Amino acid sequence: MNALATSLQTYFTAFARTQRDLSNNTIASYRDTWRMLLKHLTATLGVPTDRNEK
């Protein structure tokens, strides 16, 4: 897992729910938005989202 994936997972599993007290629908909306953005960037830039930087 890369740094962005780790940060997003931490945000959605810990911060968004506990510190921000966001509803499940809001969290799902944020999650879906990130998925759409990453798919768009993958299609536009041609860089796979699972590529590991070394």
ModelCIF file with pLDDT and N, C-alpha, C, O atoms, coordinates in Angstrom:
data_MODEL
#
_entry.id   MODEL 
#
_entity.id                         1 
_entity.type                       polymer 
_entity.pdbx_number_of_molecules   1 
#
_entity_poly.entity_id                      1 
_entity_poly.type                           'polypeptide(L)' 
_entity_poly.nstd_linkage                   no 
_entity_poly.nstd_monomer                   no 
_entity_poly.pdbx_seq_one_letter_code       MNALATSLQTYFTAFARTQRDLSNNTIASYRDTWRMLLKHLTATLGVPTDRNEK 
_entity_poly.pdbx_seq_one_letter_code_can   MNALATSLQTYFTAFARTQRDLSNNTIASYRDTWRMLLKHLTATLGVPTDRNEK 
_entity_poly.pdbx_strand_id                 A 
#
loop_
_entity_poly_seq.entity_id 
_entity_poly_seq.num 
_entity_poly_seq.mon_id 
_entity_poly_seq.hetero 
1 1  MET n 
1 2  ASN n 
1 3  ALA n 
1 4  LEU n 
1 5  ALA n 
1 6  THR n 
1 7  SER n 
1 8  LEU n 
1 9  GLN n 
1 10 THR n 
1 11 TYR n 
1 12 PHE n 
1 13 THR n 
1 14 ALA n 
1 15 PHE n 
1 16 ALA n 
1 17 ARG n 
1 18 THR n 
1 19 GLN n 
1 20 ARG n 
1 21 ASP n 
1 22 LEU n 
1 23 SER n 
1 24 ASN n 
1 25 ASN n 
1 26 THR n 
1 27 ILE n 
1 28 ALA n 
1 29 SER n 
1 30 TYR n 
1 31 ARG n 
1 32 ASP n 
1 33 THR n 
1 34 TRP n 
1 35 ARG n 
1 36 MET n 
1 37 LEU n 
1 38 LEU n 
1 39 LYS n 
1 40 HIS n 
1 41 LEU n 
1 42 THR n 
1 43 ALA n 
1 44 THR n 
1 45 LEU n 
1 46 GLY n 
1 47 VAL n 
1 48 PRO n 
1 49 THR n 
1 50 ASP n 
1 51 ARG n 
1 52 ASN n 
1 53 GLU n 
1 54 LYS n 
#
_struct_asym.id          A 
_struct_asym.entity_id   1 
#
loop_
_ma_qa_metric.id 
_ma_qa_metric.mode 
_ma_qa_metric.name 
_ma_qa_metric.software_group_id 
_ma_qa_metric.type 
1 global pLDDT . pLDDT 
2 local  pLDDT . pLDDT 
#
_ma_qa_metric_global.metric_id      1 
_ma_qa_metric_global.metric_value   85.57 
_ma_qa_metric_global.model_id       1 
_ma_qa_metric_global.ordinal_id     1 
#
loop_
_ma_qa_metric_local.label_asym_id 
_ma_qa_metric_local.label_comp_id 
_ma_qa_metric_local.label_seq_id 
_ma_qa_metric_local.metric_id 
_ma_qa_metric_local.metric_value 
_ma_qa_metric_local.model_id 
_ma_qa_metric_local.ordinal_id 
A MET 1  2 63.00 1 1  
A ASN 2  2 81.00 1 2  
A ALA 3  2 85.00 1 3  
A LEU 4  2 85.00 1 4  
A ALA 5  2 84.00 1 5  
A THR 6  2 88.00 1 6  
A SER 7  2 90.00 1 7  
A LEU 8  2 88.00 1 8  
A GLN 9  2 88.00 1 9  
A THR 10 2 89.00 1 10 
A TYR 11 2 88.00 1 11 
A PHE 12 2 86.00 1 12 
A THR 13 2 85.00 1 13 
A ALA 14 2 87.00 1 14 
A PHE 15 2 89.00 1 15 
A ALA 16 2 89.00 1 16 
A ARG 17 2 85.00 1 17 
A THR 18 2 85.00 1 18 
A GLN 19 2 84.00 1 19 
A ARG 20 2 85.00 1 20 
A ASP 21 2 87.00 1 21 
A LEU 22 2 90.00 1 22 
A SER 23 2 91.00 1 23 
A ASN 24 2 90.00 1 24 
A ASN 25 2 94.00 1 25 
A THR 26 2 93.00 1 26 
A ILE 27 2 90.00 1 27 
A ALA 28 2 91.00 1 28 
A SER 29 2 94.00 1 29 
A TYR 30 2 92.00 1 30 
A ARG 31 2 90.00 1 31 
A ASP 32 2 94.00 1 32 
A THR 33 2 95.00 1 33 
A TRP 34 2 91.00 1 34 
A ARG 35 2 91.00 1 35 
A MET 36 2 94.00 1 36 
A LEU 37 2 92.00 1 37 
A LEU 38 2 89.00 1 38 
A LYS 39 2 91.00 1 39 
A HIS 40 2 93.00 1 40 
A LEU 41 2 89.00 1 41 
A THR 42 2 90.00 1 42 
A ALA 43 2 93.00 1 43 
A THR 44 2 95.00 1 44 
A LEU 45 2 93.00 1 45 
A GLY 46 2 89.00 1 46 
A VAL 47 2 82.00 1 47 
A PRO 48 2 82.00 1 48 
A THR 49 2 78.00 1 49 
A ASP 50 2 75.00 1 50 
A ARG 51 2 60.00 1 51 
A ASN 52 2 57.00 1 52 
A GLU 53 2 53.00 1 53 
A LYS 54 2 49.00 1 54 
#
loop_
_atom_site.group_PDB 
_atom_site.id 
_atom_site.type_symbol 
_atom_site.label_atom_id 
_atom_site.label_alt_id 
_atom_site.label_comp_id 
_atom_site.label_asym_id 
_atom_site.label_entity_id 
_atom_site.label_seq_id 
_atom_site.pdbx_PDB_ins_code 
_atom_site.Cartn_x 
_atom_site.Cartn_y 
_atom_site.Cartn_z 
_atom_site.occupancy 
_atom_site.B_iso_or_equiv 
_atom_site.pdbx_formal_charge 
_atom_site.auth_seq_id 
_atom_site.auth_comp_id 
_atom_site.auth_asym_id 
_atom_site.auth_atom_id 
_atom_site.pdbx_PDB_model_num 
ATOM 1   N N  . MET A 1 1  ? 0.856   -1.180 0.000   1.00 63.00 ? 1  MET A N  1 
ATOM 2   C CA . MET A 1 1  ? 0.000   0.000  0.000   1.00 63.00 ? 1  MET A CA 1 
ATOM 3   C C  . MET A 1 1  ? 0.896   1.235  0.000   1.00 63.00 ? 1  MET A C  1 
ATOM 4   O O  . MET A 1 1  ? 1.891   1.293  0.723   1.00 63.00 ? 1  MET A O  1 
ATOM 5   N N  . ASN A 1 2  ? 0.536   2.212  -0.811  1.00 81.00 ? 2  ASN A N  1 
ATOM 6   C CA . ASN A 1 2  ? 1.362   3.415  -0.887  1.00 81.00 ? 2  ASN A CA 1 
ATOM 7   C C  . ASN A 1 2  ? 0.933   4.445  0.167   1.00 81.00 ? 2  ASN A C  1 
ATOM 8   O O  . ASN A 1 2  ? -0.033  4.228  0.898   1.00 81.00 ? 2  ASN A O  1 
ATOM 9   N N  . ALA A 1 3  ? 1.645   5.543  0.234   1.00 85.00 ? 3  ALA A N  1 
ATOM 10  C CA . ALA A 1 3  ? 1.403   6.555  1.274   1.00 85.00 ? 3  ALA A CA 1 
ATOM 11  C C  . ALA A 1 3  ? 0.014   7.180  1.157   1.00 85.00 ? 3  ALA A C  1 
ATOM 12  O O  . ALA A 1 3  ? -0.644  7.419  2.170   1.00 85.00 ? 3  ALA A O  1 
ATOM 13  N N  . LEU A 1 4  ? -0.435  7.443  -0.064  1.00 85.00 ? 4  LEU A N  1 
ATOM 14  C CA . LEU A 1 4  ? -1.766  8.031  -0.236  1.00 85.00 ? 4  LEU A CA 1 
ATOM 15  C C  . LEU A 1 4  ? -2.849  7.070  0.242   1.00 85.00 ? 4  LEU A C  1 
ATOM 16  O O  . LEU A 1 4  ? -3.777  7.480  0.939   1.00 85.00 ? 4  LEU A O  1 
ATOM 17  N N  . ALA A 1 5  ? -2.741  5.810  -0.123  1.00 84.00 ? 5  ALA A N  1 
ATOM 18  C CA . ALA A 1 5  ? -3.728  4.819  0.302   1.00 84.00 ? 5  ALA A CA 1 
ATOM 19  C C  . ALA A 1 5  ? -3.761  4.694  1.822   1.00 84.00 ? 5  ALA A C  1 
ATOM 20  O O  . ALA A 1 5  ? -4.833  4.609  2.420   1.00 84.00 ? 5  ALA A O  1 
ATOM 21  N N  . THR A 1 6  ? -2.605  4.684  2.431   1.00 88.00 ? 6  THR A N  1 
ATOM 22  C CA . THR A 1 6  ? -2.532  4.593  3.890   1.00 88.00 ? 6  THR A CA 1 
ATOM 23  C C  . THR A 1 6  ? -3.169  5.815  4.554   1.00 88.00 ? 6  THR A C  1 
ATOM 24  O O  . THR A 1 6  ? -3.912  5.684  5.526   1.00 88.00 ? 6  THR A O  1 
ATOM 25  N N  . SER A 1 7  ? -2.873  6.993  4.024   1.00 90.00 ? 7  SER A N  1 
ATOM 26  C CA . SER A 1 7  ? -3.445  8.221  4.586   1.00 90.00 ? 7  SER A CA 1 
ATOM 27  C C  . SER A 1 7  ? -4.958  8.269  4.429   1.00 90.00 ? 7  SER A C  1 
ATOM 28  O O  . SER A 1 7  ? -5.668  8.649  5.360   1.00 90.00 ? 7  SER A O  1 
ATOM 29  N N  . LEU A 1 8  ? -5.451  7.888  3.267   1.00 88.00 ? 8  LEU A N  1 
ATOM 30  C CA . LEU A 1 8  ? -6.904  7.885  3.046   1.00 88.00 ? 8  LEU A CA 1 
ATOM 31  C C  . LEU A 1 8  ? -7.599  6.874  3.946   1.00 88.00 ? 8  LEU A C  1 
ATOM 32  O O  . LEU A 1 8  ? -8.661  7.156  4.503   1.00 88.00 ? 8  LEU A O  1 
ATOM 33  N N  . GLN A 1 9  ? -7.006  5.708  4.087   1.00 88.00 ? 9  GLN A N  1 
ATOM 34  C CA . GLN A 1 9  ? -7.599  4.689  4.952   1.00 88.00 ? 9  GLN A CA 1 
ATOM 35  C C  . GLN A 1 9  ? -7.650  5.183  6.396   1.00 88.00 ? 9  GLN A C  1 
ATOM 36  O O  . GLN A 1 9  ? -8.663  5.001  7.071   1.00 88.00 ? 9  GLN A O  1 
ATOM 37  N N  . THR A 1 10 ? -6.596  5.790  6.870   1.00 89.00 ? 10 THR A N  1 
ATOM 38  C CA . THR A 1 10 ? -6.575  6.331  8.227   1.00 89.00 ? 10 THR A CA 1 
ATOM 39  C C  . THR A 1 10 ? -7.628  7.418  8.394   1.00 89.00 ? 10 THR A C  1 
ATOM 40  O O  . THR A 1 10 ? -8.327  7.463  9.405   1.00 89.00 ? 10 THR A O  1 
ATOM 41  N N  . TYR A 1 11 ? -7.738  8.292  7.398   1.00 88.00 ? 11 TYR A N  1 
ATOM 42  C CA . TYR A 1 11 ? -8.733  9.369  7.469   1.00 88.00 ? 11 TYR A CA 1 
ATOM 43  C C  . TYR A 1 11 ? -10.139 8.802  7.581   1.00 88.00 ? 11 TYR A C  1 
ATOM 44  O O  . TYR A 1 11 ? -10.912 9.223  8.442   1.00 88.00 ? 11 TYR A O  1 
ATOM 45  N N  . PHE A 1 12 ? -10.477 7.851  6.719   1.00 86.00 ? 12 PHE A N  1 
ATOM 46  C CA . PHE A 1 12 ? -11.842 7.338  6.698   1.00 86.00 ? 12 PHE A CA 1 
ATOM 47  C C  . PHE A 1 12 ? -12.161 6.427  7.879   1.00 86.00 ? 12 PHE A C  1 
ATOM 48  O O  . PHE A 1 12 ? -13.299 6.413  8.349   1.00 86.00 ? 12 PHE A O  1 
ATOM 49  N N  . THR A 1 13 ? -11.191 5.674  8.364   1.00 85.00 ? 13 THR A N  1 
ATOM 50  C CA . THR A 1 13 ? -11.486 4.737  9.451   1.00 85.00 ? 13 THR A CA 1 
ATOM 51  C C  . THR A 1 13 ? -11.368 5.355  10.833  1.00 85.00 ? 13 THR A C  1 
ATOM 52  O O  . THR A 1 13 ? -12.018 4.897  11.773  1.00 85.00 ? 13 THR A O  1 
ATOM 53  N N  . ALA A 1 14 ? -10.555 6.380  10.969  1.00 87.00 ? 14 ALA A N  1 
ATOM 54  C CA . ALA A 1 14 ? -10.350 6.961  12.299  1.00 87.00 ? 14 ALA A CA 1 
ATOM 55  C C  . ALA A 1 14 ? -10.842 8.400  12.383  1.00 87.00 ? 14 ALA A C  1 
ATOM 56  O O  . ALA A 1 14 ? -11.792 8.696  13.108  1.00 87.00 ? 14 ALA A O  1 
ATOM 57  N N  . PHE A 1 15 ? -10.210 9.272  11.660  1.00 89.00 ? 15 PHE A N  1 
ATOM 58  C CA . PHE A 1 15 ? -10.469 10.702 11.812  1.00 89.00 ? 15 PHE A CA 1 
ATOM 59  C C  . PHE A 1 15 ? -11.895 11.107 11.433  1.00 89.00 ? 15 PHE A C  1 
ATOM 60  O O  . PHE A 1 15 ? -12.568 11.791 12.205  1.00 89.00 ? 15 PHE A O  1 
ATOM 61  N N  . ALA A 1 16 ? -12.354 10.696 10.267  1.00 89.00 ? 16 ALA A N  1 
ATOM 62  C CA . ALA A 1 16 ? -13.675 11.129 9.785   1.00 89.00 ? 16 ALA A CA 1 
ATOM 63  C C  . ALA A 1 16 ? -14.788 10.675 10.723  1.00 89.00 ? 16 ALA A C  1 
ATOM 64  O O  . ALA A 1 16 ? -15.738 11.417 10.973  1.00 89.00 ? 16 ALA A O  1 
ATOM 65  N N  . ARG A 1 17 ? -14.669 9.478  11.230  1.00 85.00 ? 17 ARG A N  1 
ATOM 66  C CA . ARG A 1 17 ? -15.729 8.941  12.064  1.00 85.00 ? 17 ARG A CA 1 
ATOM 67  C C  . ARG A 1 17 ? -15.637 9.433  13.515  1.00 85.00 ? 17 ARG A C  1 
ATOM 68  O O  . ARG A 1 17 ? -16.646 9.819  14.104  1.00 85.00 ? 17 ARG A O  1 
ATOM 69  N N  . THR A 1 18 ? -14.451 9.419  14.077  1.00 85.00 ? 18 THR A N  1 
ATOM 70  C CA . THR A 1 18 ? -14.332 9.732  15.501  1.00 85.00 ? 18 THR A CA 1 
ATOM 71  C C  . THR A 1 18 ? -14.160 11.220 15.785  1.00 85.00 ? 18 THR A C  1 
ATOM 72  O O  . THR A 1 18 ? -14.828 11.763 16.666  1.00 85.00 ? 18 THR A O  1 
ATOM 73  N N  . GLN A 1 19 ? -13.289 11.870 15.063  1.00 84.00 ? 19 GLN A N  1 
ATOM 74  C CA . GLN A 1 19 ? -12.998 13.271 15.360  1.00 84.00 ? 19 GLN A CA 1 
ATOM 75  C C  . GLN A 1 19 ? -13.954 14.231 14.690  1.00 84.00 ? 19 GLN A C  1 
ATOM 76  O O  . GLN A 1 19 ? -14.334 15.244 15.278  1.00 84.00 ? 19 GLN A O  1 
ATOM 77  N N  . ARG A 1 20 ? -14.349 13.924 13.462  1.00 85.00 ? 20 ARG A N  1 
ATOM 78  C CA . ARG A 1 20 ? -15.257 14.805 12.739  1.00 85.00 ? 20 ARG A CA 1 
ATOM 79  C C  . ARG A 1 20 ? -16.711 14.411 12.932  1.00 85.00 ? 20 ARG A C  1 
ATOM 80  O O  . ARG A 1 20 ? -17.610 15.210 12.672  1.00 85.00 ? 20 ARG A O  1 
ATOM 81  N N  . ASP A 1 21 ? -16.951 13.178 13.390  1.00 87.00 ? 21 ASP A N  1 
ATOM 82  C CA . ASP A 1 21 ? -18.293 12.636 13.612  1.00 87.00 ? 21 ASP A CA 1 
ATOM 83  C C  . ASP A 1 21 ? -19.151 12.745 12.347  1.00 87.00 ? 21 ASP A C  1 
ATOM 84  O O  . ASP A 1 21 ? -20.320 13.128 12.405  1.00 87.00 ? 21 ASP A O  1 
ATOM 85  N N  . LEU A 1 22 ? -18.549 12.401 11.208  1.00 90.00 ? 22 LEU A N  1 
ATOM 86  C CA . LEU A 1 22 ? -19.272 12.447 9.945   1.00 90.00 ? 22 LEU A CA 1 
ATOM 87  C C  . LEU A 1 22 ? -20.212 11.247 9.841   1.00 90.00 ? 22 LEU A C  1 
ATOM 88  O O  . LEU A 1 22 ? -19.922 10.172 10.367  1.00 90.00 ? 22 LEU A O  1 
ATOM 89  N N  . SER A 1 23 ? -21.318 11.438 9.170   1.00 91.00 ? 23 SER A N  1 
ATOM 90  C CA . SER A 1 23 ? -22.282 10.346 8.995   1.00 91.00 ? 23 SER A CA 1 
ATOM 91  C C  . SER A 1 23 ? -21.735 9.318  8.015   1.00 91.00 ? 23 SER A C  1 
ATOM 92  O O  . SER A 1 23 ? -20.809 9.597  7.253   1.00 91.00 ? 23 SER A O  1 
ATOM 93  N N  . ASN A 1 24 ? -22.320 8.127  8.046   1.00 90.00 ? 24 ASN A N  1 
ATOM 94  C CA . ASN A 1 24 ? -21.907 7.075  7.124   1.00 90.00 ? 24 ASN A CA 1 
ATOM 95  C C  . ASN A 1 24 ? -22.108 7.508  5.677   1.00 90.00 ? 24 ASN A C  1 
ATOM 96  O O  . ASN A 1 24 ? -21.291 7.179  4.817   1.00 90.00 ? 24 ASN A O  1 
ATOM 97  N N  . ASN A 1 25 ? -23.180 8.239  5.395   1.00 94.00 ? 25 ASN A N  1 
ATOM 98  C CA . ASN A 1 25 ? -23.437 8.701  4.034   1.00 94.00 ? 25 ASN A CA 1 
ATOM 99  C C  . ASN A 1 25 ? -22.376 9.696  3.571   1.00 94.00 ? 25 ASN A C  1 
ATOM 100 O O  . ASN A 1 25 ? -21.954 9.650  2.415   1.00 94.00 ? 25 ASN A O  1 
ATOM 101 N N  . THR A 1 26 ? -21.945 10.583 4.442   1.00 93.00 ? 26 THR A N  1 
ATOM 102 C CA . THR A 1 26 ? -20.912 11.557 4.096   1.00 93.00 ? 26 THR A CA 1 
ATOM 103 C C  . THR A 1 26 ? -19.588 10.852 3.827   1.00 93.00 ? 26 THR A C  1 
ATOM 104 O O  . THR A 1 26 ? -18.900 11.167 2.856   1.00 93.00 ? 26 THR A O  1 
ATOM 105 N N  . ILE A 1 27 ? -19.235 9.914  4.671   1.00 90.00 ? 27 ILE A N  1 
ATOM 106 C CA . ILE A 1 27 ? -17.999 9.157  4.494   1.00 90.00 ? 27 ILE A CA 1 
ATOM 107 C C  . ILE A 1 27 ? -18.046 8.388  3.181   1.00 90.00 ? 27 ILE A C  1 
ATOM 108 O O  . ILE A 1 27 ? -17.056 8.360  2.451   1.00 90.00 ? 27 ILE A O  1 
ATOM 109 N N  . ALA A 1 28 ? -19.173 7.768  2.868   1.00 91.00 ? 28 ALA A N  1 
ATOM 110 C CA . ALA A 1 28 ? -19.318 7.034  1.603   1.00 91.00 ? 28 ALA A CA 1 
ATOM 111 C C  . ALA A 1 28 ? -19.190 7.974  0.414   1.00 91.00 ? 28 ALA A C  1 
ATOM 112 O O  . ALA A 1 28 ? -18.599 7.614  -0.604  1.00 91.00 ? 28 ALA A O  1 
ATOM 113 N N  . SER A 1 29 ? -19.738 9.169  0.538   1.00 94.00 ? 29 SER A N  1 
ATOM 114 C CA . SER A 1 29 ? -19.646 10.156 -0.539  1.00 94.00 ? 29 SER A CA 1 
ATOM 115 C C  . SER A 1 29 ? -18.196 10.581 -0.757  1.00 94.00 ? 29 SER A C  1 
ATOM 116 O O  . SER A 1 29 ? -17.740 10.656 -1.898  1.00 94.00 ? 29 SER A O  1 
ATOM 117 N N  . TYR A 1 30 ? -17.475 10.856 0.314   1.00 92.00 ? 30 TYR A N  1 
ATOM 118 C CA . TYR A 1 30 ? -16.055 11.214 0.211   1.00 92.00 ? 30 TYR A CA 1 
ATOM 119 C C  . TYR A 1 30 ? -15.269 10.073 -0.428  1.00 92.00 ? 30 TYR A C  1 
ATOM 120 O O  . TYR A 1 30 ? -14.445 10.297 -1.316  1.00 92.00 ? 30 TYR A O  1 
ATOM 121 N N  . ARG A 1 31 ? -15.529 8.848  0.029   1.00 90.00 ? 31 ARG A N  1 
ATOM 122 C CA . ARG A 1 31 ? -14.841 7.665  -0.500  1.00 90.00 ? 31 ARG A CA 1 
ATOM 123 C C  . ARG A 1 31 ? -15.077 7.538  -1.999  1.00 90.00 ? 31 ARG A C  1 
ATOM 124 O O  . ARG A 1 31 ? -14.139 7.326  -2.767  1.00 90.00 ? 31 ARG A O  1 
ATOM 125 N N  . ASP A 1 32 ? -16.332 7.667  -2.409  1.00 94.00 ? 32 ASP A N  1 
ATOM 126 C CA . ASP A 1 32 ? -16.672 7.523  -3.825  1.00 94.00 ? 32 ASP A CA 1 
ATOM 127 C C  . ASP A 1 32 ? -16.040 8.624  -4.668  1.00 94.00 ? 32 ASP A C  1 
ATOM 128 O O  . ASP A 1 32 ? -15.631 8.384  -5.804  1.00 94.00 ? 32 ASP A O  1 
ATOM 129 N N  . THR A 1 33 ? -15.961 9.829  -4.112  1.00 95.00 ? 33 THR A N  1 
ATOM 130 C CA . THR A 1 33 ? -15.319 10.930 -4.829  1.00 95.00 ? 33 THR A CA 1 
ATOM 131 C C  . THR A 1 33 ? -13.842 10.638 -5.065  1.00 95.00 ? 33 THR A C  1 
ATOM 132 O O  . THR A 1 33 ? -13.333 10.875 -6.161  1.00 95.00 ? 33 THR A O  1 
ATOM 133 N N  . TRP A 1 34 ? -13.150 10.127 -4.053  1.00 91.00 ? 34 TRP A N  1 
ATOM 134 C CA . TRP A 1 34 ? -11.739 9.776  -4.213  1.00 91.00 ? 34 TRP A CA 1 
ATOM 135 C C  . TRP A 1 34 ? -11.576 8.675  -5.253  1.00 91.00 ? 34 TRP A C  1 
ATOM 136 O O  . TRP A 1 34 ? -10.651 8.719  -6.064  1.00 91.00 ? 34 TRP A O  1 
ATOM 137 N N  . ARG A 1 35 ? -12.465 7.692  -5.234  1.00 91.00 ? 35 ARG A N  1 
ATOM 138 C CA . ARG A 1 35 ? -12.387 6.612  -6.226  1.00 91.00 ? 35 ARG A CA 1 
ATOM 139 C C  . ARG A 1 35 ? -12.527 7.157  -7.635  1.00 91.00 ? 35 ARG A C  1 
ATOM 140 O O  . ARG A 1 35 ? -11.769 6.778  -8.528  1.00 91.00 ? 35 ARG A O  1 
ATOM 141 N N  . MET A 1 36 ? -13.499 8.050  -7.839  1.00 94.00 ? 36 MET A N  1 
ATOM 142 C CA . MET A 1 36 ? -13.696 8.630  -9.166  1.00 94.00 ? 36 MET A CA 1 
ATOM 143 C C  . MET A 1 36 ? -12.487 9.453  -9.593  1.00 94.00 ? 36 MET A C  1 
ATOM 144 O O  . MET A 1 36 ? -12.069 9.387  -10.749 1.00 94.00 ? 36 MET A O  1 
ATOM 145 N N  . LEU A 1 37 ? -11.919 10.230 -8.666  1.00 92.00 ? 37 LEU A N  1 
ATOM 146 C CA . LEU A 1 37 ? -10.736 11.031 -8.979  1.00 92.00 ? 37 LEU A CA 1 
ATOM 147 C C  . LEU A 1 37 ? -9.567  10.139 -9.372  1.00 92.00 ? 37 LEU A C  1 
ATOM 148 O O  . LEU A 1 37 ? -8.889  10.409 -10.364 1.00 92.00 ? 37 LEU A O  1 
ATOM 149 N N  . LEU A 1 38 ? -9.325  9.085  -8.609  1.00 89.00 ? 38 LEU A N  1 
ATOM 150 C CA . LEU A 1 38 ? -8.207  8.198  -8.907  1.00 89.00 ? 38 LEU A CA 1 
ATOM 151 C C  . LEU A 1 38 ? -8.406  7.480  -10.239 1.00 89.00 ? 38 LEU A C  1 
ATOM 152 O O  . LEU A 1 38 ? -7.447  7.302  -10.990 1.00 89.00 ? 38 LEU A O  1 
ATOM 153 N N  . LYS A 1 39 ? -9.635  7.067  -10.542 1.00 91.00 ? 39 LYS A N  1 
ATOM 154 C CA . LYS A 1 39 ? -9.911  6.435  -11.840 1.00 91.00 ? 39 LYS A CA 1 
ATOM 155 C C  . LYS A 1 39 ? -9.676  7.425  -12.976 1.00 91.00 ? 39 LYS A C  1 
ATOM 156 O O  . LYS A 1 39 ? -9.116  7.063  -14.011 1.00 91.00 ? 39 LYS A O  1 
ATOM 157 N N  . HIS A 1 40 ? -10.099 8.664  -12.787 1.00 93.00 ? 40 HIS A N  1 
ATOM 158 C CA . HIS A 1 40 ? -9.891  9.693  -13.803 1.00 93.00 ? 40 HIS A CA 1 
ATOM 159 C C  . HIS A 1 40 ? -8.400  9.942  -14.020 1.00 93.00 ? 40 HIS A C  1 
ATOM 160 O O  . HIS A 1 40 ? -7.943  10.004 -15.161 1.00 93.00 ? 40 HIS A O  1 
ATOM 161 N N  . LEU A 1 41 ? -7.652  10.083 -12.953 1.00 89.00 ? 41 LEU A N  1 
ATOM 162 C CA . LEU A 1 41 ? -6.215  10.325 -13.079 1.00 89.00 ? 41 LEU A CA 1 
ATOM 163 C C  . LEU A 1 41 ? -5.507  9.147  -13.733 1.00 89.00 ? 41 LEU A C  1 
ATOM 164 O O  . LEU A 1 41 ? -4.580  9.334  -14.522 1.00 89.00 ? 41 LEU A O  1 
ATOM 165 N N  . THR A 1 42 ? -5.940  7.939  -13.408 1.00 90.00 ? 42 THR A N  1 
ATOM 166 C CA . THR A 1 42 ? -5.355  6.756  -14.033 1.00 90.00 ? 42 THR A CA 1 
ATOM 167 C C  . THR A 1 42 ? -5.615  6.766  -15.533 1.00 90.00 ? 42 THR A C  1 
ATOM 168 O O  . THR A 1 42 ? -4.711  6.501  -16.325 1.00 90.00 ? 42 THR A O  1 
ATOM 169 N N  . ALA A 1 43 ? -6.850  7.071  -15.924 1.00 93.00 ? 43 ALA A N  1 
ATOM 170 C CA . ALA A 1 43 ? -7.194  7.099  -17.352 1.00 93.00 ? 43 ALA A CA 1 
ATOM 171 C C  . ALA A 1 43 ? -6.494  8.245  -18.070 1.00 93.00 ? 43 ALA A C  1 
ATOM 172 O O  . ALA A 1 43 ? -6.046  8.083  -19.205 1.00 93.00 ? 43 ALA A O  1 
ATOM 173 N N  . THR A 1 44 ? -6.399  9.384  -17.431 1.00 95.00 ? 44 THR A N  1 
ATOM 174 C CA . THR A 1 44 ? -5.811  10.562 -18.060 1.00 95.00 ? 44 THR A CA 1 
ATOM 175 C C  . THR A 1 44 ? -4.291  10.477 -18.149 1.00 95.00 ? 44 THR A C  1 
ATOM 176 O O  . THR A 1 44 ? -3.704  10.771 -19.190 1.00 95.00 ? 44 THR A O  1 
ATOM 177 N N  . LEU A 1 45 ? -3.670  10.078 -17.064 1.00 93.00 ? 45 LEU A N  1 
ATOM 178 C CA . LEU A 1 45 ? -2.209  10.068 -17.006 1.00 93.00 ? 45 LEU A CA 1 
ATOM 179 C C  . LEU A 1 45 ? -1.599  8.723  -17.388 1.00 93.00 ? 45 LEU A C  1 
ATOM 180 O O  . LEU A 1 45 ? -0.411  8.637  -17.697 1.00 93.00 ? 45 LEU A O  1 
ATOM 181 N N  . GLY A 1 46 ? -2.414  7.684  -17.366 1.00 89.00 ? 46 GLY A N  1 
ATOM 182 C CA . GLY A 1 46 ? -1.922  6.359  -17.716 1.00 89.00 ? 46 GLY A CA 1 
ATOM 183 C C  . GLY A 1 46 ? -1.037  5.729  -16.660 1.00 89.00 ? 46 GLY A C  1 
ATOM 184 O O  . GLY A 1 46 ? -0.271  4.813  -16.959 1.00 89.00 ? 46 GLY A O  1 
ATOM 185 N N  . VAL A 1 47 ? -1.130  6.207  -15.432 1.00 82.00 ? 47 VAL A N  1 
ATOM 186 C CA . VAL A 1 47 ? -0.329  5.656  -14.344 1.00 82.00 ? 47 VAL A CA 1 
ATOM 187 C C  . VAL A 1 47 ? -1.242  4.808  -13.459 1.00 82.00 ? 47 VAL A C  1 
ATOM 188 O O  . VAL A 1 47 ? -2.228  5.321  -12.930 1.00 82.00 ? 47 VAL A O  1 
ATOM 189 N N  . PRO A 1 48 ? -0.935  3.534  -13.292 1.00 82.00 ? 48 PRO A N  1 
ATOM 190 C CA . PRO A 1 48 ? -1.786  2.687  -12.452 1.00 82.00 ? 48 PRO A CA 1 
ATOM 191 C C  . PRO A 1 48 ? -1.784  3.173  -10.999 1.00 82.00 ? 48 PRO A C  1 
ATOM 192 O O  . PRO A 1 48 ? -0.762  3.636  -10.492 1.00 82.00 ? 48 PRO A O  1 
ATOM 193 N N  . THR A 1 49 ? -2.919  3.063  -10.351 1.00 78.00 ? 49 THR A N  1 
ATOM 194 C CA . THR A 1 49 ? -3.035  3.540  -8.969  1.00 78.00 ? 49 THR A CA 1 
ATOM 195 C C  . THR A 1 49 ? -2.285  2.655  -7.992  1.00 78.00 ? 49 THR A C  1 
ATOM 196 O O  . THR A 1 49 ? -1.988  3.087  -6.878  1.00 78.00 ? 49 THR A O  1 
ATOM 197 N N  . ASP A 1 50 ? -1.974  1.432  -8.379  1.00 75.00 ? 50 ASP A N  1 
ATOM 198 C CA . ASP A 1 50 ? -1.277  0.531  -7.458  1.00 75.00 ? 50 ASP A CA 1 
ATOM 199 C C  . ASP A 1 50 ? 0.225   0.519  -7.670  1.00 75.00 ? 50 ASP A C  1 
ATOM 200 O O  . ASP A 1 50 ? 0.921   -0.327 -7.109  1.00 75.00 ? 50 ASP A O  1 
ATOM 201 N N  . ARG A 1 51 ? 0.735   1.446  -8.471  1.00 60.00 ? 51 ARG A N  1 
ATOM 202 C CA . ARG A 1 51 ? 2.180   1.501  -8.720  1.00 60.00 ? 51 ARG A CA 1 
ATOM 203 C C  . ARG A 1 51 ? 2.898   1.961  -7.456  1.00 60.00 ? 51 ARG A C  1 
ATOM 204 O O  . ARG A 1 51 ? 2.522   2.966  -6.852  1.00 60.00 ? 51 ARG A O  1 
ATOM 205 N N  . ASN A 1 52 ? 3.909   1.241  -7.068  1.00 57.00 ? 52 ASN A N  1 
ATOM 206 C CA . ASN A 1 52 ? 4.709   1.589  -5.889  1.00 57.00 ? 52 ASN A CA 1 
ATOM 207 C C  . ASN A 1 52 ? 5.907   2.435  -6.311  1.00 57.00 ? 52 ASN A C  1 
ATOM 208 O O  . ASN A 1 52 ? 6.602   2.104  -7.271  1.00 57.00 ? 52 ASN A O  1 
ATOM 209 N N  . GLU A 1 53 ? 6.140   3.508  -5.600  1.00 53.00 ? 53 GLU A N  1 
ATOM 210 C CA . GLU A 1 53 ? 7.307   4.352  -5.844  1.00 53.00 ? 53 GLU A CA 1 
ATOM 211 C C  . GLU A 1 53 ? 8.503   3.757  -5.133  1.00 53.00 ? 53 GLU A C  1 
ATOM 212 O O  . GLU A 1 53 ? 8.393   3.302  -3.994  1.00 53.00 ? 53 GLU A O  1 
ATOM 213 N N  . LYS A 1 54 ? 9.637   3.759  -5.794  1.00 49.00 ? 54 LYS A N  1 
ATOM 214 C CA . LYS A 1 54 ? 10.851  3.217  -5.167  1.00 49.00 ? 54 LYS A CA 1 
ATOM 215 C C  . LYS A 1 54 ? 11.939  4.225  -5.180  1.00 49.00 ? 54 LYS A C  1 
ATOM 216 O O  . LYS A 1 54 ? 13.038  3.953  -4.697  1.00 49.00 ? 54 LYS A O  1 
#
